[in-house]
Amino acid sequence: MSLTQSLTELLTPAVENAGFFLEEVLVTNPGDHRILTCVVDGPKPLNLDEVTVVSRLISELLDETTLINDAFTLEVTSPGVDRPLTERRHWEKNLTRVIAMVMRDESTLTARLTELRDNDATFVENIKGRMKTHIVVLGNIKRAQVQVEFSRKDEN
């Protein structure tokens, strides 16, 4: 088992018990230094206090393990906006956001996710001010990613 896999196995239960998700563990060795990056997410975007809590939790676990014996830098971060939507919880978290998708047939769609069901979802596409609704089978989506909206006006 690789170091990354061993660390993921060690950290995942504790991170999940704290109410978060361990998305990814990365170990890099620039020069003669080691950097351990833990990408952590939550049911809603993480705030600084939550990142601090999970960072302390991970740090305590790493202090107790023999998986890493030499010096390292721990970085705990949340996923960037460019993270692909791969898990159902990613889709749930981004309900009402604009999603860019590439379908299995290589066609594309960029539209707002308005409803999520077990096997499909409703998206609304704005074409020159005219709204077009699409029902998309989730299994037909090859890749999906949230699009940044700089001037979105909430409808609330």
C-alpha positions in Angstrom: 0.0 0.0 0.0 1.3 3.4 -0.9 1.9 6.2 1.6 -1.0 8.2 0.1 -3.3 5.2 0.5 -2.2 4.5 4.0 -2.6 8.1 5.1 -6.1 8.2 3.4 -7.1 5.1 5.3 -5.8 6.6 8.6 -7.4 10.0 8.2 -10.7 9.3 6.6 -12.7 7.9 9.6 -11.7 10.7 11.9 -12.4 13.4 9.3 -15.8 11.9 8.5 -16.6 11.6 12.3 -16.0 15.3 12.6 -18.6 15.9 9.8 -16.3 16.5 6.9 -15.2 14.6 3.8 -11.5 13.8 3.0 -11.5 14.4 -0.8 -7.9 13.7 -1.5 -4.5 13.3 0.1 -1.4 14.4 -1.8 2.2 13.9 -0.8 4.8 15.9 -2.7 8.6 16.1 -2.2 9.9 19.4 -3.6 13.6 19.3 -3.0 14.4 17.6 0.3 11.2 18.7 2.0 7.8 16.8 2.1 4.4 18.5 1.9 1.3 16.6 2.9 -1.9 18.3 1.4 -5.3 17.1 2.6 -8.3 18.4 0.6 -11.3 18.4 2.9 -14.9 19.3 2.1 -18.1 19.7 4.0 -21.8 19.7 3.3 -21.5 23.4 2.8 -18.4 25.5 1.9 -15.9 25.4 4.7 -15.1 28.5 6.7 -11.8 29.3 8.3 -12.8 28.0 11.8 -13.8 24.6 10.3 -10.5 24.3 8.3 -8.7 25.0 11.6 -10.7 22.3 13.5 -10.0 19.6 10.8 -6.4 20.7 10.5 -5.8 20.2 14.2 -7.5 16.8 14.0 -5.4 15.7 11.1 -2.2 17.0 12.8 -2.9 15.1 16.0 -3.4 11.9 14.0 -0.2 12.4 12.1 1.7 13.1 15.4 0.6 9.7 16.6 1.5 7.6 13.5 4.7 6.2 12.3 3.7 6.5 8.6 5.8 9.7 8.3 9.0 9.9 10.3 10.7 12.8 8.8 9.8 16.5 8.8 6.8 17.6 6.7 4.5 20.6 6.1 0.8 19.9 6.5 -1.6 21.8 4.3 -5.3 21.5 4.8 -7.4 23.0 2.1 -10.9 22.9 0.6 -11.5 21.9 -3.0 -11.2 24.6 -5.6 -14.1 25.7 -7.8 -12.5 23.7 -10.6 -13.0 20.4 -8.9 -14.9 18.0 -11.1 -18.3 16.9 -9.8 -17.8 13.2 -9.2 -19.9 12.4 -6.1 -23.6 12.8 -5.5 -22.8 15.1 -2.6 -20.9 17.4 -5.0 -24.1 17.7 -7.1 -26.3 18.3 -4.0 -24.0 21.0 -2.8 -24.1 22.8 -6.1 -27.8 22.9 -6.6 -28.7 26.3 -8.2 -25.2 26.7 -9.7 -24.3 26.8 -13.3 -22.6 23.6 -14.4 -20.5 23.0 -17.5 -20.9 19.4 -18.7 -19.4 17.2 -21.4 -21.6 14.3 -22.2 -20.5 10.7 -23.1 -21.3 11.5 -26.7 -18.9 14.5 -26.5 -21.8 17.1 -26.7 -21.7 19.9 -24.2 -24.2 21.8 -22.1 -23.7 24.7 -19.7 -26.8 25.3 -17.7 -28.1 25.9 -14.1 -28.8 22.9 -12.0 -32.4 23.4 -10.7 -33.4 19.9 -9.6 -31.6 16.7 -8.7 -33.3 13.3 -8.7 -31.9 9.8 -8.2 -31.0 9.2 -11.9 -31.4 12.5 -13.6 -31.4 16.2 -13.1 -33.1 19.3 -14.5 -31.0 22.1 -16.0 -32.1 25.5 -17.2 -30.0 27.0 -20.0 -30.2 30.8 -20.7 -30.0 31.3 -24.5 -30.1 35.0 -25.2 -32.6 35.7 -22.4 -34.8 32.7 -23.3 -34.8 29.8 -20.9 -34.6 26.2 -22.2 -35.1 23.3 -19.8 -33.1 20.1 -20.2 -33.6 16.8 -18.3 -30.2 15.0 -18.3 -29.6 11.4 -17.2 -26.7 11.7 -14.8 -25.1 8.5 -16.2 -24.8 10.3 -19.6 -22.5 13.0 -18.1 -18.8 12.3 -18.7 -17.4 15.4 -16.9 -19.0 18.3 -15.0 -17.6 21.3 -13.3 -19.2 24.4 -11.6 -18.8 27.7 -13.4 -17.9 30.8 -11.5 -20.6 33.5 -11.6 -19.2 36.9 -10.8 -22.5 38.9 -11.0 -25.1 36.4 -10.0 -28.2 38.0 -8.4 -30.0 35.6 -6.1 -33.7 35.3 -6.6 -34.5 35.3 -2.9 
